Amino acid sequence: MPATHRRRTAGLTAAALAALATATAVPAGAAPAAGTTAADGAAHLLSQVGAAAQESALEYWTPERMAQAQPASPGEVVQEVTGAPAEAVAAEPPTEPTTEPGDQAARSLAAQAAAPAVPRRQRSASAVVTGGAVAVAAPWTGDAAVTARIGRLYFTQGGLPYECSASSVRAGEVSVLMTAGHCLSEGGRTSEDVIFVPGLAGTAEPYGRWAATGTFTTRQWLEEDQDSPAALNHDVGFVVLGRQDGVALAERTGALDIAFDAPMDRVTVFGYPAASGRSDGYTLQHCTGWRFPDTGGTTDHGTLCDMGGGSSGGPWLSGFDPVAGTGTVTSVISFSYRSAPERLYGPQLGAAEREVYDRAVAAAAA
């Protein structure tokens, strides 16, 4: 079968390379990463953030820095994997129309030109994929409960500002976010200055901003080649948030259910894309479609959904009720193939992801 190529885009500026060379792996004021829960454990603690560092992160994100933040996309190194992505069409329901719009994780070229930051990685492949009904992302104008539980995740890597998407997931009386692993760690660099802005709408922050107290990802994402199927299969991360005046985010906005080992069902995908000329990055976008298996080498599921960079980490909701604004998070936006940017892929949530989630919940409750 034909090989699939994942490619890294070269072109770091001299200043960016210097910044990366001096970057620390753990945020200032944070404890050293604690590693896995056991010798063969799946959960990695990336950072613990003290009160002073949380306050510093909240102050760091001025409106100017938020505007300069680059939309994060998955990585880009050339990697040969076996598989035939073109056969994916046969695995999905070809007659099922996608009536709601959607979007892919590709970087905004306009944003790159506006700020001399490190171009984050854009995962791609050379296989030709055709067929199916493609949805194009459109703003969410439905129930406000959905908007409140999904937001923009801001962070720095190598001292440079980036943005992803994330969602509040149910964790008892504590606040835990789910996002993509590459939004929290990439190329050995741990994200710093991490804050979450739920329900972002233009410049309005109706539910305030929340600083991270800890970040977690899977051992597979952190330790494997991040351009390999072994890592992409587990490109998932969780963020623990601090309280505001004694109140947890989940108490203020609510949280989405989370489930593991989801079937090949119909999903609605949400995110804050910032694709040039199509979306501004400050508007929650969505699309709906059926899952299908990736035959390009990973165990991820795909869906026909065209969404731009910055949507990485956005939730895939199963059993979504647009009237009630309810649904269950069963994956996150992870990557797409270059020849088929209208197809988003997200990891299946299994035992490894459950362990990381449990670790994050325990840390939040401590």
Disulfide bonds with the S-S distance in Angstrom:
Cys164-Cys183 1.99
Cys287-Cys305 1.93
